[in-house]
Amino acid sequence: MLLMFAAVNRKRREREAPYVPTGVFLAGYVIVWAAFSLAATTGNWGLHQASLLSSMMGASTSGYLGGALLLVAGVFQWSPLKYACLTQCRTPMGFLMTSWRDGPRGALRMGLEHGAYCLGCCWALMLLLFVLGIMNLVWIAALAAFVLAEKVAPKGEWVSRATGVLMVGWGAWAIVNAAM
């Protein structure tokens, strides 16, 4: 998205049309993800205080918590909001063509808006790091690869749906095991 925004801006500058530094657009993304990071960090602190995360890798020590997060993420994979956000993330040129706003304020607003779409399709998956381990680089890489696959694969929505079913099953299994 950032590269596409920069390319559109470069073309506008060549035509001597109004353009804005790409960094302003990027600032919108940074604001959205910084706010989410702050919320996740606060949640991490609270879960550690409640002894629900391990001190080594930050993985859930509670089957109920892990199961609930997996259920939320799995159900969200099937939600209309997930697909609305995923559609915007999969077609950055479409977003730019339909949502372009001139000037620094416009670029910042576009960055905020598209950053919100990006967060909208990934927030539940990011919460899975509390289940898998927030410091576990293997799981971080696996989630990043999954997010990429659902955004660029020809039938990415089916990847999302299939993994949603798996997450719900895994979450239910974790909760049942915790109850035993």
C-alpha positions as CSV (number, residue, x, y, z in Angstrom):
1,M,0.0,0.0,0.0
2,L,2.8,2.4,0.9
3,L,4.6,1.7,-2.3
4,M,1.4,2.2,-4.3
5,F,0.7,5.5,-2.5
6,A,4.3,6.7,-3.3
7,A,3.9,5.7,-6.9
8,V,0.6,7.6,-7.3
9,N,2.2,10.6,-5.6
10,R,5.3,10.4,-8.0
11,K,2.9,10.5,-11.0
12,R,1.0,13.4,-9.6
13,R,4.3,15.3,-9.0
14,E,5.4,14.6,-12.6
15,R,2.1,16.0,-13.9
16,E,2.6,19.0,-11.5
17,A,-0.6,18.1,-9.7
18,P,-0.8,18.5,-5.9
19,Y,1.0,15.8,-4.0
20,V,1.9,15.2,-0.4
21,P,4.9,13.4,1.2
22,T,4.3,9.7,1.6
23,G,5.5,10.0,5.2
24,V,2.2,11.8,6.0
25,F,0.2,8.8,4.8
26,L,2.6,6.5,6.7
27,A,2.0,8.5,9.9
28,G,-1.7,7.5,9.7
29,Y,-0.7,3.9,9.7
30,V,1.7,4.4,12.5
31,I,-0.9,6.1,14.7
32,V,-3.4,3.2,14.2
33,W,-0.9,0.5,14.9
34,A,0.7,2.4,17.8
35,A,-2.7,2.7,19.5
36,F,-3.3,-1.0,19.0
37,S,0.3,-1.7,20.3
38,L,-0.5,0.4,23.4
39,A,-3.7,-1.6,24.0
40,A,-1.9,-4.9,23.5
41,T,0.9,-3.9,25.8
42,T,-1.5,-2.8,28.5
43,G,-3.3,-6.2,28.0
44,N,0.0,-8.0,28.2
45,W,0.9,-6.2,31.5
46,G,-2.6,-7.1,32.9
47,L,-2.3,-10.7,31.9
48,H,1.1,-11.0,33.4
49,Q,-0.1,-9.4,36.7
50,A,-2.9,-11.9,36.8
51,S,-0.3,-14.7,36.1
52,L,-2.2,-15.8,32.9
53,L,1.0,-15.5,30.7
54,S,4.3,-17.3,31.2
55,S,7.2,-15.2,32.1
56,M,9.5,-16.8,29.4
57,M,7.7,-16.5,26.1
58,G,4.5,-14.8,27.1
59,A,2.3,-17.7,26.1
60,S,-1.0,-18.2,27.9
61,T,-0.9,-20.4,31.0
62,S,-4.7,-20.6,31.1
63,G,-6.6,-23.1,28.9
64,Y,-9.7,-20.9,29.4
65,L,-7.9,-17.7,28.2
66,G,-6.2,-19.5,25.3
67,G,-9.4,-21.2,24.3
68,A,-11.4,-18.0,24.5
69,L,-8.9,-16.1,22.3
70,L,-8.8,-18.9,19.8
71,L,-12.7,-19.0,19.7
72,V,-12.8,-15.2,19.2
73,A,-10.2,-15.3,16.4
74,G,-11.9,-18.3,14.7
75,V,-15.3,-16.7,14.8
76,F,-13.9,-13.4,13.6
77,Q,-12.4,-15.2,10.5
78,W,-16.0,-15.7,9.3
79,S,-17.3,-12.3,10.1
80,P,-18.5,-9.7,7.5
81,L,-16.2,-7.1,9.2
82,K,-13.2,-9.3,8.5
83,Y,-14.1,-9.6,4.8
84,A,-14.9,-5.9,4.4
85,C,-11.5,-5.0,5.9
86,L,-9.7,-7.8,3.9
87,T,-11.2,-6.6,0.7
88,Q,-9.8,-3.1,1.2
89,C,-6.4,-4.6,2.1
90,R,-6.3,-6.8,-0.9
91,T,-7.0,-4.0,-3.4
92,P,-4.8,-1.0,-2.5
93,M,-5.2,0.6,-5.9
94,G,-9.0,0.4,-5.5
95,F,-8.8,2.1,-2.1
96,L,-6.6,4.9,-3.6
97,M,-8.9,5.4,-6.6
98,T,-12.0,5.7,-4.4
99,S,-10.7,7.3,-1.3
100,W,-8.1,9.8,-2.5
101,R,-8.0,13.1,-0.6
102,D,-5.6,15.9,-1.4
103,G,-3.3,17.7,1.0
104,P,-1.5,16.6,4.1
105,R,-4.8,16.3,6.1
106,G,-6.2,14.1,3.3
107,A,-3.2,11.9,3.2
108,L,-3.2,11.5,7.0
109,R,-6.9,10.6,6.9
110,M,-6.3,8.1,4.2
111,G,-3.4,6.5,6.2
112,L,-5.7,6.4,9.3
113,E,-8.5,4.9,7.3
114,H,-6.5,2.2,5.5
115,G,-4.5,1.5,8.7
116,A,-7.9,0.9,10.4
117,Y,-8.8,-1.6,7.6
118,C,-5.5,-3.3,8.0
119,L,-5.9,-3.5,11.7
120,G,-9.5,-4.6,11.2
121,C,-8.5,-7.7,9.3
122,C,-5.6,-8.6,11.6
123,W,-6.4,-7.7,15.2
124,A,-7.8,-11.1,16.2
125,L,-4.9,-12.9,14.7
126,M,-2.5,-10.6,16.6
127,L,-4.3,-11.6,19.8
128,L,-3.3,-15.2,19.1
129,L,0.2,-14.3,20.1
130,F,-1.1,-14.3,23.7
131,V,-1.9,-17.9,23.1
132,L,1.2,-18.9,21.2
133,G,3.7,-16.7,22.9
134,I,4.3,-13.0,22.2
135,M,8.1,-13.6,22.1
136,N,8.0,-16.8,20.0
137,L,9.5,-15.8,16.7
138,V,8.4,-19.0,15.0
139,W,4.7,-18.3,15.7
140,I,5.2,-14.6,14.8
141,A,6.6,-15.6,11.4
142,A,3.9,-18.2,10.9
143,L,1.2,-15.6,11.6
144,A,2.9,-13.1,9.3
145,A,3.0,-15.7,6.5
146,F,-0.7,-16.5,7.1
147,V,-1.7,-12.8,7.0
148,L,0.2,-12.5,3.7
149,A,-1.5,-15.7,2.3
150,E,-4.9,-14.5,3.1
151,K,-4.2,-11.1,1.5
152,V,-2.5,-12.2,-1.7
153,A,-3.6,-15.8,-2.4
154,P,-6.2,-16.1,-5.2
155,K,-8.8,-17.6,-2.8
156,G,-7.5,-16.0,0.4
157,E,-11.0,-15.8,1.9
158,W,-11.1,-19.6,1.9
159,V,-7.8,-19.7,3.7
160,S,-9.4,-17.4,6.3
161,R,-12.5,-19.6,6.6
162,A,-10.6,-22.9,6.9
163,T,-8.3,-21.5,9.6
164,G,-11.4,-20.1,11.4
165,V,-12.8,-23.6,11.7
166,L,-9.5,-24.9,12.9
167,M,-9.2,-22.1,15.5
168,V,-12.7,-22.7,16.8
169,G,-11.9,-26.4,17.1
170,W,-8.6,-25.8,18.8
171,G,-10.2,-23.2,21.2
172,A,-13.0,-25.6,22.1
173,W,-10.5,-28.4,22.8
174,A,-8.4,-26.0,25.0
175,I,-11.4,-25.0,27.0
176,V,-12.6,-28.7,27.4
177,N,-9.1,-29.7,28.5
178,A,-8.9,-26.8,31.0
179,A,-12.2,-28.0,32.5
180,M,-10.9,-31.5,33.1
